[in-house]
Amino acid sequence: MTLRLPKLISDGMVLQRNKKVKIWGWALPEEKVIVHFLDKSYSAIANSDGKWEVTLPELKAGGPYFMVIEASQKSITINNILIGDVWVCSGQSNMVLPMERVKDIYEEEIYSCDNPFIRQFTVPDSYNFKGPQEDLPQGSWEELSEKTILRFSAVGYFFAKALFERYRVPIGLIKACVGGTPIEAWLSEDALKQFPENLKILEQLRVDGYIESIKKKEESEISAWYENLNKNDKGMKLAWFDPDYDDSDWQTVNLPASWKEMGLDSLKGVVWFRKKVNVPAFMAGKPAKLYMGTIVDSDHTYVNGTLVGSISYRYPPRKYEIPANLLKPGENVIAIRVISNDGNGEFVKGKPYKLFTKDYQISLEGEWKCKVGAEAPKPLPPMTFFEYKPAGLFNGMIAPLLKFAIKGIIWYQGESNTDNPNGYHEKFSALITDWRQKWGQGDFPFLYVQLANFMEAKSQPSESKWAQLREEQRKTLSVPNTGMAIAIDLGEWNDLHPSNKKDVGERLALLARKIAYGEKDIVASGPLYKSMKIEGNKVIIEFSEVGSGLVAKGGGELKHFAIAGSDKKFVWAKAIIEGDKVVVWNDSISNPAYVRYAWADNPEGANLYNKEGLPASPFTTEEEV
């Protein structure tokens, strides 16, 4: 094996300042390797497996520089190296979510983003159950520019931008995240020893041929389901997307709506929708945009018989570009072929449904024509997502990073653990401790996002798995050198992937300023529950992180406090601020025992903040009693 480097050590890389930095790779066994960098040379002898590494001394921020690595038969030059701060961005889809998905909201950012001192390395999705991998299958460093920004993690971008503006040092992001993943996928085998039920799953996944046999079976079942549907779809046979097709005998429905609301009950299969839209002459011929909210589950969308877009799963917003010359003056026809996998089809409410150019828009809400194209006898067969299984992503995506010196981690994950939130705190704490041990750089900052508000708001206090998971996240602040960005005011009731990633990134950057960069005097978090005291029929709650004072945002009364006696039957409470404390009561409860705040999937209206404008974390006092 001649001289070879890991994918991370490549052109455009950002090396961590003020820490010892390892450069490593592979060469011929016993071969001498020399690393030349900043007018100094460092050498190592490859071991019997051909592995070598050198350690560079602590480096000051700067660049761009180059590095030459020499062995007897080969020399490699790495160009455009910066020295600054390296942050790993990990978790699930809200960390993955690229600027591409929110480009219409942050147009200004995209036009003015060019900054060669901010860079991102995207770790390819890769799982492995046999053991930790030494390298990544591929990957390269990209400088931030109008051409690359759409691939940047949106949270990562706003985080990096805020830090660069503050400190003017290069920022490198290593994006290592996968949508839909539970925390178990990111735990190493060592960390999983505390959770034996997950170790059993891991052992099964290691059996040769096991994964391949399941994949083969599932792929053939899924492919047969779609084939059958496509074969029987009258809409494709009779070209229901054709603008001239006569849909006068179709059912009329009002969109947006769910299958149930449209009288389609739990129909699995293909349903077609058509709408005639009158386009004014001044809009015709111009490029336009078509927004169709979000659609459960997949769609093919046509304008005047031309396919303008298709998305194969439920979450992404349907934002389709209409090319110039497709819209004509007068009547135009939009046709949408929707597939419902399990009978829970829906055009999600509260999303934009419109056809528009820069200066004119036509609402697409209201009457549409609708007809069933094909019915499936059974739901779409399930698919096993092996990337969700224990240890796989740690081995494939985190293990190859462990020699690379970093400043810290930012983490946005938890949605996929809400089905069973109990014990998340233990797993999350185990992950943080384990990653720190394996990186071998002490207790580096680990900053994370608490789950945002999601789903319909409820009018009465009730149980909530999302609230439970937020509580598990809050408890993880007991791990040293951690920080939590509270996001219960940044979500959207009808979207698991809220668009406001700017405030999320900036709240993480505030935490970084305090925890990673030592700005002790700044207020970096919203108020956090500290302790409770019962006096008569009142409960006095004390907070930390109150900044320059607690406030009810927007004035008026504090909302979303609930109180209960020993029976744990929670009712809404009155609450007033007194200094760093909140006094909570309900006249009907003479012996209060517990208080909850913002305890809901979507705690709409929760308004306890500090004067710095950061929201209080949800909490319950139940474990304190």
C-alpha positions as CSV (number, residue, x, y, z in Angstrom):
1,M,0.0,0.0,0.0
2,T,1.6,3.3,-1.1
3,L,1.0,6.5,0.9
4,R,-2.7,7.2,1.5
5,L,-4.5,9.7,3.6
6,P,-8.0,9.6,5.2
7,K,-10.7,11.6,3.4
8,L,-10.8,14.3,6.2
9,I,-7.1,15.2,5.6
10,S,-7.5,16.8,2.2
11,D,-7.5,20.0,0.3
12,G,-9.4,22.8,2.0
13,M,-9.4,21.2,5.5
14,V,-9.7,23.2,8.6
15,L,-7.4,22.2,11.5
16,Q,-8.2,22.9,15.1
17,R,-6.2,25.8,16.6
18,N,-4.6,25.7,20.1
19,K,-4.7,21.9,20.4
20,K,-2.3,19.2,19.4
21,V,-3.3,18.0,15.9
22,K,-2.9,14.5,14.5
23,I,-2.1,13.9,10.9
24,W,-2.3,10.2,10.0
25,G,-2.7,7.7,7.2
26,W,-1.3,4.5,5.7
27,A,1.9,3.6,3.9
28,L,4.1,0.6,3.3
29,P,4.9,-1.3,6.6
30,E,8.0,0.1,8.3
31,E,8.1,3.0,5.8
32,K,9.2,6.4,7.0
33,V,6.7,9.2,6.4
34,I,7.6,12.9,6.7
35,V,5.0,15.7,7.2
36,H,6.2,19.2,6.2
37,F,4.1,22.0,7.5
38,L,4.7,25.7,8.4
39,D,8.5,25.4,7.8
40,K,8.8,22.4,10.2
41,S,9.0,18.6,9.6
42,Y,7.6,15.8,11.6
43,S,8.3,12.1,10.9
44,A,6.9,8.7,11.8
45,I,7.6,5.1,10.9
46,A,4.5,3.1,9.6
47,N,3.8,0.0,11.8
48,S,3.5,-3.5,10.5
49,D,-0.1,-2.7,9.3
50,G,1.2,0.4,7.4
51,K,-0.5,2.8,9.9
52,W,1.3,6.0,10.8
53,E,0.6,9.2,12.6
54,V,2.4,12.4,13.6
55,T,1.3,15.0,16.1
56,L,1.7,18.7,15.3
57,P,2.1,21.2,18.1
58,E,-0.6,23.7,19.0
59,L,-1.3,25.9,16.0
60,K,-2.4,29.5,15.8
61,A,-5.5,30.5,13.7
62,G,-4.6,31.5,10.2
63,G,-4.1,30.3,6.6
64,P,-4.4,29.4,3.9
65,Y,-1.4,27.1,4.1
66,F,-0.2,23.9,2.4
67,M,1.3,20.7,3.7
68,V,3.5,18.1,2.0
69,I,3.5,14.5,3.1
70,E,6.3,12.3,1.8
71,A,7.0,8.6,1.8
72,S,9.6,6.7,-0.2
73,Q,7.4,6.1,-3.3
74,K,4.9,9.0,-3.2
75,S,4.4,12.5,-2.1
76,I,1.1,14.2,-1.5
77,T,0.5,18.0,-1.3
78,I,-2.6,19.3,0.6
79,N,-3.5,22.8,-0.4
80,N,-5.7,25.6,1.0
81,I,-5.5,24.6,4.7
82,L,-6.9,26.8,7.4
83,I,-6.4,26.7,11.1
84,G,-9.4,27.7,13.2
85,D,-12.2,26.0,15.1
86,V,-13.7,22.7,14.0
87,W,-17.3,21.7,15.1
88,V,-19.0,18.4,14.5
89,C,-22.7,18.8,13.6
90,S,-24.5,15.6,14.4
91,G,-28.0,14.2,15.1
92,Q,-31.0,13.7,12.9
93,S,-33.0,15.5,10.1
94,N,-33.2,18.9,11.8
95,M,-29.4,19.0,11.7
96,V,-29.2,17.5,8.2
97,L,-31.8,20.0,6.8
98,P,-29.8,21.9,4.2
99,M,-30.0,25.6,3.2
100,E,-31.6,24.3,0.0
101,R,-34.8,23.5,2.0
102,V,-35.1,27.1,3.4
103,K,-33.6,29.1,0.5
104,D,-36.8,31.0,-0.2
105,I,-36.8,32.3,3.4
106,Y,-33.1,33.2,3.5
107,E,-32.6,34.6,0.0
108,E,-30.5,37.5,1.3
109,E,-28.2,35.1,3.1
110,I,-27.6,33.1,0.0
111,Y,-26.7,36.1,-2.2
112,S,-24.3,37.5,0.4
113,C,-22.8,34.4,1.9
114,D,-19.4,34.0,0.2
115,N,-16.8,33.3,2.9
116,P,-13.8,31.1,2.2
117,F,-13.1,31.0,6.0
118,I,-16.2,28.9,6.7
119,R,-16.1,25.4,5.4
120,Q,-18.1,22.2,5.6
121,F,-17.1,18.5,5.2
122,T,-20.1,16.3,4.6
123,V,-19.7,12.8,6.1
124,P,-21.5,10.3,3.8
125,D,-24.4,8.3,5.3
126,S,-22.7,5.0,6.2
127,Y,-23.5,2.3,8.8
128,N,-21.4,-0.7,9.8
129,F,-22.2,-3.3,12.5
130,K,-18.9,-5.3,12.3
131,G,-16.9,-2.6,14.1
132,P,-15.6,1.0,14.0
133,Q,-14.3,2.1,10.6
134,E,-11.0,3.8,10.1
135,D,-12.0,6.0,7.1
136,L,-15.0,7.3,5.3
137,P,-16.0,6.0,1.9
138,Q,-15.8,9.6,0.4
139,G,-16.0,13.3,1.3
140,S,-14.4,16.6,0.7
141,W,-14.1,20.1,2.2
142,E,-16.2,22.8,0.6
143,E,-15.8,26.6,1.0
144,L,-18.9,28.6,1.7
145,S,-20.1,30.3,-1.4
146,E,-23.3,30.9,-3.3
147,K,-22.6,27.6,-5.2
148,T,-22.1,25.5,-2.1
149,I,-24.3,27.1,0.6
150,L,-27.4,25.0,-0.4
151,R,-25.5,21.9,0.8
152,F,-24.6,23.3,4.1
153,S,-26.6,22.3,7.2
154,A,-28.8,25.3,7.9
155,V,-28.3,25.1,11.6
156,G,-24.6,24.6,11.1
157,Y,-24.4,27.5,8.7
158,F,-26.0,30.0,11.0
159,F,-24.0,28.7,13.9
160,A,-20.7,29.1,12.0
161,K,-21.7,32.5,10.6
162,A,-22.4,33.9,14.1
163,L,-19.1,32.5,15.5
164,F,-17.1,33.9,12.5
165,E,-18.6,37.3,12.9
166,R,-17.8,37.3,16.6
167,Y,-14.2,35.9,16.5
168,R,-13.0,36.3,12.9
169,V,-11.3,32.8,13.0
170,P,-11.9,30.1,10.4
171,I,-14.7,27.7,11.2
172,G,-14.8,24.2,9.9
173,L,-18.1,22.2,10.1
174,I,-18.0,18.4,9.9
175,K,-21.6,17.4,9.1
176,A,-22.2,13.9,10.4
177,C,-26.0,13.4,10.7
178,V,-28.8,11.2,9.3
179,G,-32.5,11.9,9.2
180,G,-34.9,9.8,11.3
181,T,-32.1,8.3,13.5
182,P,-32.7,7.4,17.2
183,I,-29.9,8.1,19.6
184,E,-29.0,4.3,19.8
185,A,-27.6,4.5,16.2
186,W,-24.9,7.0,17.4
187,L,-23.8,5.0,20.5
188,S,-20.7,2.9,20.3
189,E,-20.7,-0.7,21.3
190,D,-18.8,0.2,24.5
191,A,-21.5,2.7,25.4
192,L,-24.3,0.2,24.5
193,K,-23.0,-2.2,27.2
194,Q,-25.2,-0.2,29.7
195,F,-28.2,-1.0,27.5
196,P,-28.1,-4.8,26.9
197,E,-31.3,-5.0,24.9
198,N,-29.5,-2.9,22.2
199,L,-26.4,-5.1,22.3
200,K,-28.6,-8.1,21.4
201,I,-29.9,-6.3,18.3
202,L,-26.3,-5.5,17.3
203,E,-25.3,-9.2,17.6
204,Q,-28.1,-10.2,15.3
205,L,-27.1,-7.6,12.7
206,R,-23.6,-9.0,12.6
207,V,-24.6,-12.4,11.3
208,D,-23.3,-12.7,7.8
209,G,-26.0,-12.4,5.2
210,Y,-28.7,-11.3,7.7
211,I,-29.1,-7.7,6.5
212,E,-28.8,-8.6,2.8
213,S,-31.6,-11.2,3.1
214,I,-34.0,-8.8,4.8
215,K,-33.2,-6.0,2.3
216,K,-33.8,-8.4,-0.7
217,K,-37.1,-9.6,0.7
218,E,-38.4,-6.1,1.6
219,E,-37.2,-4.5,-1.7
220,S,-39.0,-7.1,-3.7
221,E,-42.3,-6.6,-1.7
222,I,-42.1,-2.8,-1.9
223,S,-41.3,-2.9,-5.6
224,A,-44.2,-5.3,-6.2
225,W,-46.6,-3.0,-4.3
226,Y,-45.7,0.0,-6.5
227,E,-45.7,-2.1,-9.7
228,N,-49.2,-3.3,-9.0
229,L,-50.3,0.3,-8.2
230,N,-48.8,1.7,-11.4
231,K,-50.2,-1.1,-13.5
232,N,-53.7,-0.5,-12.2
233,D,-53.6,3.3,-12.1
234,K,-56.4,4.5,-14.5
235,G,-55.0,8.0,-14.3
236,M,-51.8,7.0,-16.0
237,K,-53.5,4.9,-18.6
238,L,-56.0,7.6,-19.5
239,A,-53.5,10.5,-19.0
240,W,-55.5,12.4,-16.3
241,F,-52.6,14.9,-16.2
242,D,-53.5,16.0,-19.8
243,P,-55.0,19.5,-19.6
244,D,-57.7,18.6,-22.2
245,Y,-59.0,15.6,-20.1
246,D,-62.6,16.0,-19.2
247,D,-62.9,15.8,-15.4
248,S,-66.5,17.1,-15.1
249,D,-67.8,14.0,-13.4
250,W,-65.0,13.9,-10.8
251,Q,-65.8,14.5,-7.1
252,T,-65.3,18.1,-5.8
253,V,-63.2,18.5,-2.7
254,N,-61.7,21.4,-0.7
255,L,-58.0,21.5,-0.2
256,P,-56.0,21.4,2.0
257,A,-57.7,18.5,3.8
258,S,-57.1,14.9,5.0
259,W,-58.3,11.8,3.2
260,K,-60.9,11.4,6.0
261,E,-62.2,15.0,5.5
262,M,-62.5,14.3,1.7
263,G,-64.5,11.2,2.3
264,L,-61.7,9.0,1.1
265,D,-61.6,7.3,4.5
266,S,-58.5,5.1,4.7
267,L,-57.9,4.5,1.0
268,K,-54.4,3.2,0.2
269,G,-53.2,3.8,-3.3
270,V,-53.4,6.6,-5.9
271,V,-55.7,9.6,-5.9
272,W,-55.6,12.2,-8.6
273,F,-56.4,15.9,-8.1
274,R,-57.0,18.5,-10.8
275,K,-57.6,22.3,-10.7
276,K,-58.2,24.8,-13.5
277,V,-56.4,28.0,-12.8
278,N,-57.0,31.3,-14.6
279,V,-53.6,33.0,-15.3
280,P,-53.6,36.7,-16.2
281,A,-51.8,37.6,-19.5
282,F,-49.0,39.5,-17.6
283,M,-48.1,36.4,-15.7
284,A,-48.2,34.0,-18.6
285,G,-44.9,32.9,-20.2
286,K,-42.9,33.9,-17.1
287,P,-41.0,31.5,-14.9
288,A,-43.2,30.9,-11.7
289,K,-43.3,28.9,-8.6
290,L,-45.8,26.4,-7.4
291,Y,-46.2,25.7,-3.6
292,M,-48.3,22.7,-2.7
293,G,-47.8,22.7,1.1
294,T,-46.7,19.2,2.2
295,I,-48.4,16.1,0.9
296,V,-48.7,12.7,2.6
297,D,-47.1,10.5,1.3
298,S,-45.7,11.1,-2.3
299,D,-46.7,13.1,-5.3
300,H,-46.1,13.7,-9.0
301,T,-47.2,17.3,-9.9
302,Y,-48.0,18.4,-13.5
303,V,-48.8,21.8,-15.0
304,N,-50.5,21.8,-18.4
305,G,-49.4,18.2,-18.8
306,T,-45.7,18.7,-18.0
307,L,-44.2,17.1,-14.8
308,V,-42.8,20.0,-12.7
309,G,-41.8,18.0,-9.6
310,S,-42.1,14.9,-7.6
311,I,-41.2,14.0,-4.0
312,S,-41.3,10.5,-2.7
313,Y,-42.0,11.0,1.0
314,R,-44.1,13.1,3.2
315,Y,-41.9,15.7,4.9
316,P,-40.3,18.0,2.3
317,P,-42.4,21.1,1.3
318,R,-43.6,20.9,-2.2
319,K,-41.9,23.9,-3.8
320,Y,-41.7,23.4,-7.5
321,E,-40.2,25.7,-10.2
322,I,-42.4,26.3,-13.3
323,P,-40.2,27.0,-16.4
324,A,-40.8,30.0,-18.6
325,N,-43.4,29.5,-21.4
326,L,-45.3,26.8,-19.6
327,L,-48.1,29.0,-18.2
328,K,-50.4,30.5,-20.8
329,P,-52.9,33.3,-20.6
330,G,-56.4,32.1,-19.4
331,E,-57.1,28.5,-18.3
332,N,-54.2,26.3,-17.0
333,V,-54.5,22.9,-15.4
334,I,-52.6,21.6,-12.4
335,A,-52.8,17.8,-11.9
336,I,-51.4,16.0,-8.9
337,R,-51.0,12.3,-8.6
338,V,-50.8,11.4,-4.8
339,I,-49.9,8.0,-3.4
340,S,-51.1,7.3,0.2
341,N,-49.0,4.4,1.7
342,D,-51.3,3.5,4.5
343,G,-54.6,5.3,4.1
344,N,-53.6,8.5,6.0
345,G,-53.2,10.7,3.0
346,E,-53.3,14.4,3.4
347,F,-52.6,17.9,2.1
348,V,-51.3,19.4,5.3
349,K,-53.2,22.5,6.6
350,G,-51.5,25.7,7.5
351,K,-49.0,25.5,4.6
352,P,-48.8,27.7,1.5
353,Y,-50.8,26.5,-1.5
354,K,-50.2,29.0,-4.3
355,L,-49.0,29.7,-7.8
356,F,-46.9,32.8,-8.0
357,T,-44.3,35.1,-9.6
358,K,-42.4,37.9,-7.9
359,D,-45.3,40.3,-8.2
360,Y,-48.5,38.2,-8.4
361,Q,-49.9,35.2,-6.7
362,I,-52.9,32.9,-7.1
363,S,-54.2,31.0,-4.1
364,L,-54.7,27.3,-4.8
365,E,-56.8,26.6,-1.7
366,G,-60.4,25.7,-2.1
367,E,-62.2,23.6,-4.7
368,W,-60.3,20.9,-6.6
369,K,-61.5,17.8,-8.6
370,C,-60.6,14.4,-7.3
371,K,-60.7,10.8,-8.4
372,V,-59.2,7.5,-7.3
373,G,-56.7,6.1,-9.8
374,A,-56.0,2.8,-8.1
375,E,-56.6,1.2,-4.8
376,A,-54.0,-1.0,-3.0
377,P,-55.4,-4.0,-1.0
378,K,-52.7,-3.6,1.6
379,P,-50.6,-0.8,3.0
380,L,-47.1,-0.3,1.6
381,P,-44.9,-3.1,3.1
382,P,-42.6,-1.8,5.9
383,M,-39.0,-1.2,5.3
384,T,-36.2,-1.8,7.8
385,F,-34.0,1.3,8.2
386,F,-30.7,-0.3,9.2
387,E,-29.1,3.1,9.7
388,Y,-31.5,3.4,12.7
389,K,-30.0,0.3,14.4
390,P,-27.7,0.4,17.4
391,A,-24.0,1.4,16.9
392,G,-24.2,1.4,13.1
393,L,-23.7,5.1,12.5
394,F,-21.2,5.5,15.3
395,N,-19.0,2.9,13.5
396,G,-19.5,4.2,10.1
397,M,-19.6,8.0,10.6
398,I,-18.2,9.0,14.0
399,A,-15.3,6.5,14.5
400,P,-13.5,7.7,11.4
401,L,-13.4,11.3,12.8
402,L,-12.0,10.4,16.2
403,K,-8.4,11.3,15.5
404,F,-9.3,14.7,14.1
405,A,-8.9,17.5,16.7
406,I,-12.2,19.4,17.2
407,K,-13.5,22.4,19.3
408,G,-16.8,20.7,20.1
409,I,-20.1,19.1,19.0
410,I,-23.4,20.6,18.1
411,W,-26.3,18.1,18.3
412,Y,-30.0,18.2,17.2
413,Q,-31.7,14.9,17.8
414,G,-34.5,13.4,19.8
415,E,-37.6,13.4,17.6
416,S,-37.1,9.7,16.8
417,N,-36.9,8.8,20.5
418,T,-40.3,10.4,21.4
419,D,-42.1,7.1,21.2
420,N,-40.2,5.9,24.2
421,P,-38.7,8.9,26.0
422,N,-37.9,7.2,29.3
423,G,-34.2,6.6,29.7
424,Y,-33.2,9.0,27.0
425,H,-31.2,11.1,29.5
426,E,-29.1,8.0,30.4
427,K,-28.4,7.2,26.8
428,F,-27.6,10.8,25.9
429,S,-25.3,11.2,28.9
430,A,-23.6,7.9,27.9
431,L,-23.1,9.2,24.3
432,I,-21.5,12.4,25.5
433,T,-19.2,10.7,27.9
434,D,-18.2,8.0,25.4
435,W,-17.5,10.4,22.5
436,R,-15.4,12.6,24.8
437,Q,-13.4,9.5,26.0
438,K,-12.9,8.3,22.5
439,W,-11.8,11.7,21.1
440,G,-9.4,11.9,23.9
441,Q,-9.6,15.7,24.1
442,G,-11.1,16.1,27.6
443,D,-14.6,17.4,28.2
444,F,-15.0,19.4,25.0
445,P,-18.2,21.5,24.7
446,F,-21.3,19.5,23.7
447,L,-24.1,21.8,22.8
448,Y,-27.6,20.5,21.8
449,V,-31.0,21.7,20.8
450,Q,-34.1,20.8,22.9
451,L,-37.0,19.7,20.8
452,A,-39.1,22.4,19.2
453,N,-42.9,22.7,19.6
454,F,-44.8,20.4,17.2
455,M,-48.4,19.1,16.6
456,E,-51.7,20.7,17.4
457,A,-51.9,22.7,20.7
458,K,-54.2,21.3,23.4
459,S,-56.6,23.4,25.4
460,Q,-56.1,21.5,28.7
461,P,-53.0,20.1,30.5
462,S,-52.3,16.6,29.3
463,E,-49.6,14.0,29.1
464,S,-47.0,14.4,26.3
465,K,-44.1,12.3,25.2
466,W,-42.5,15.3,23.5
467,A,-42.5,17.1,26.8
468,Q,-41.1,14.0,28.5
469,L,-38.2,13.9,26.0
470,R,-37.5,17.6,26.5
471,E,-37.3,16.9,30.3
472,E,-34.8,14.1,29.6
473,Q,-32.8,16.6,27.5
474,R,-33.0,19.2,30.3
475,K,-31.7,16.7,32.8
476,T,-28.7,16.1,30.6
477,L,-27.4,19.6,31.5
478,S,-26.0,17.8,34.7
479,V,-23.2,16.5,32.4
480,P,-20.3,19.0,32.6
481,N,-19.6,21.4,29.8
482,T,-23.0,21.0,28.1
483,G,-25.4,23.6,26.9
484,M,-29.0,23.4,25.7
485,A,-30.6,25.7,23.1
486,I,-34.3,26.0,24.0
487,A,-36.5,26.0,20.9
488,I,-40.1,25.7,22.1
489,D,-40.9,29.0,20.4
490,L,-39.2,28.2,17.0
491,G,-41.2,25.2,15.8
492,E,-44.3,24.8,13.6
493,W,-47.3,22.8,14.7
494,N,-47.7,21.2,11.3
495,D,-44.0,20.6,10.4
496,L,-41.5,18.2,12.0
497,H,-38.8,20.3,10.3
498,P,-39.5,24.0,11.1
499,S,-37.9,26.5,8.8
500,N,-36.5,28.9,11.4
501,K,-33.0,27.5,11.6
502,K,-31.4,30.9,12.0
503,D,-32.5,31.4,15.6
504,V,-31.5,27.8,16.4
505,G,-28.0,28.2,15.0
506,E,-27.6,31.6,16.8
507,R,-28.8,30.2,20.1
508,L,-26.2,27.4,19.8
509,A,-23.6,30.1,19.0
510,L,-24.6,32.0,22.2
511,L,-24.0,28.8,24.2
512,A,-20.7,28.3,22.4
513,R,-19.6,31.8,23.3
514,K,-20.1,31.1,26.9
515,I,-19.1,27.5,27.2
516,A,-16.5,27.0,24.5
517,Y,-15.0,30.6,24.2
518,G,-15.2,31.6,27.9
519,E,-17.4,34.7,27.6
520,K,-18.6,34.3,31.2
521,D,-20.7,37.4,31.4
522,I,-23.2,36.7,28.6
523,V,-26.6,35.3,29.1
524,A,-26.6,32.2,26.8
525,S,-29.7,30.3,27.9
526,G,-33.3,30.9,28.8
527,P,-34.4,30.4,32.4
528,L,-33.9,26.9,33.8
529,Y,-35.8,25.3,36.6
530,K,-33.7,25.1,39.8
531,S,-35.9,24.2,42.8
532,M,-39.4,24.3,44.3
533,K,-40.8,25.2,47.7
534,I,-44.4,24.7,48.9
535,E,-45.9,27.4,51.1
536,G,-49.5,26.8,51.9
537,N,-51.4,26.6,48.7
538,K,-48.6,28.1,46.6
539,V,-45.6,26.6,45.0
540,I,-42.5,28.8,44.6
541,I,-40.3,27.9,41.7
542,E,-36.7,29.2,41.5
543,F,-34.8,29.6,38.3
544,S,-31.2,29.9,37.1
545,E,-30.2,31.7,33.9
546,V,-32.6,34.5,34.7
547,G,-30.3,37.1,33.0
548,S,-31.4,40.6,33.9
549,G,-34.8,39.3,35.0
550,L,-37.8,37.1,34.3
551,V,-40.6,38.4,32.1
552,A,-43.9,37.4,30.6
553,K,-43.1,37.9,26.9
554,G,-45.6,40.3,25.3
555,G,-46.9,41.4,28.7
556,G,-50.0,40.1,30.5
557,E,-50.2,36.9,32.5
558,L,-47.8,34.1,32.6
559,K,-49.2,31.1,30.7
560,H,-48.8,27.4,30.5
561,F,-48.1,26.7,34.2
562,A,-50.1,23.7,35.5
563,I,-50.4,22.5,39.1
564,A,-51.6,19.3,40.8
565,G,-52.0,17.8,44.2
566,S,-50.7,14.4,45.1
567,D,-53.2,12.8,42.7
568,K,-51.2,14.3,39.8
569,K,-54.4,15.7,38.1
570,F,-53.0,18.8,36.6
571,V,-55.0,21.9,36.0
572,W,-54.0,25.3,34.7
573,A,-52.5,27.6,37.3
574,K,-52.1,31.3,38.0
575,A,-48.5,32.3,38.1
576,I,-46.7,35.6,38.9
577,I,-43.0,36.6,38.8
578,E,-41.3,37.6,42.0
579,G,-37.6,38.3,41.4
580,D,-35.9,35.2,40.2
581,K,-38.9,33.1,41.2
582,V,-42.4,32.3,39.9
583,V,-45.2,31.8,42.4
584,V,-47.8,29.3,41.1
585,W,-51.2,28.4,42.5
586,N,-54.8,27.4,41.8
587,D,-57.4,28.3,44.4
588,S,-59.1,24.9,44.0
589,I,-55.9,23.0,45.1
590,S,-55.2,23.6,48.8
591,N,-52.3,21.1,49.1
592,P,-50.3,21.4,45.9
593,A,-47.5,18.9,45.2
594,Y,-46.4,19.3,41.6
595,V,-45.9,22.0,39.0
596,R,-45.4,21.7,35.2
597,Y,-44.5,24.4,32.8
598,A,-44.9,24.2,29.0
599,W,-45.7,20.5,29.3
600,A,-47.2,19.7,25.9
601,D,-46.2,18.6,22.4
602,N,-46.8,22.1,21.4
603,P,-46.9,24.5,24.4
604,E,-48.4,27.3,22.4
605,G,-48.5,30.6,24.3
606,A,-45.8,29.6,26.9
607,N,-44.3,33.0,27.6
608,L,-41.8,32.9,30.4
609,Y,-38.6,34.4,29.2
610,N,-35.6,36.3,30.5
611,K,-35.2,40.0,29.5
612,E,-32.5,38.9,27.0
613,G,-35.3,37.3,25.0
614,L,-34.6,33.7,25.6
615,P,-37.5,31.3,26.5
616,A,-37.6,29.2,29.7
617,S,-37.2,25.5,29.3
618,P,-40.2,23.3,29.9
619,F,-40.0,21.3,33.1
620,T,-41.9,19.3,35.7
621,T,-41.1,19.2,39.4
622,E,-42.4,15.6,39.7
623,E,-39.0,13.9,40.4
624,E,-38.1,16.5,43.0
625,V,-40.8,15.3,45.5
